[in-house]
Amino acid sequence: MYAKILRHIIHFYNRMRLRNRDFSLISNTCIGGIMSHELNLQFRSPIINCAIYDHDEFFIFCRHLEHYLSLPLDFIPPKWNYPMAVLHGDYGDVTIYFVHYHSNEEAQKKWEERKTRVNLDNIIILMDGDNCSDQQVRAFDTLPWQRKAIITMKEYPEIKSVWAITHPDYKQGQILEYGLLKHSIRWFEMMDYVHFFNTGKIRDNALFRNKKKNR
């Protein structure tokens, strides 16, 4: 009960801190949808609640965002129990996994609806970089968007857009417990993503320290 109350307090605190509210969050996994929901934001990106699992395809999508947003979805037979579609672009195909949708019709409707809300003047790129190679991490840093962050399990001090999880007890996919209330936090909560959305600057969340000083 107390942990649930604490989470509500944290959500309220984050919403009060957020000043930049009309951005479009482009993420390769569901974290974009989770963050947007908890900040009570309108979904301004068609890939909210979707995933682009291939890292190189995600780079192509982000680098040529306006082009790929102009393309029709080509739905293909799904590998799992959710819809899949391909964007056949000039720079290569990009496969979209509609992880939280039940039918092609639902996925198509939400894609078209949210595509119209994209704010190309306020784009934020956030990538879950688990299993990215060093070359891919460096490729991410060259994307033509000012506000971008890639979350890795390895430090890259020379790359400005990297935020590394360095907590000594963290393992990939694990939920950590903090304090007397045993407040469970997800890995992305160790990043001060509200500060990042506001300023474009990457730093740790002071509430859940990541064993390194804020940048």
Number of C-alpha atoms within 10 A of each C-alpha: 6 10 13 12 10 13 14 13 12 14 17 14 12 17 16 11 13 15 12 13 15 16 21 25 26 25 26 27 21 18 20 24 21 13 18 17 14 14 19 14 14 15 23 21 27 23 24 28 22 25 21 20 15 13 20 16 18 22 21 18 24 21 17 16 15 12 13 21 19 11 12 15 20 14 16 12 9 12 9 9 12 16 24 24 20 16 19 15 17 10 13 13 14 21 22 23 24 26 18 16 18 12 13 17 11 13 25 19 12 17 20 15 15 17 18 12 16 21 15 11 10 15 22 21 21 22 23 20 22 14 11 18 11 10 8 14 21 18 12 25 18 14 16 11 14 15 20 26 25 23 21 19 19 14 13 15 10 8 14 14 24 25 24 22 22 17 16 8 9 14 13 9 9 12 14 17 13 13 8 7 12 11 16 16 15 13 19 16 17 23 24 20 22 22 19 20 22 15 12 16 18 23 20 24 18 12 12 18 17 22 12 12 10 13 8
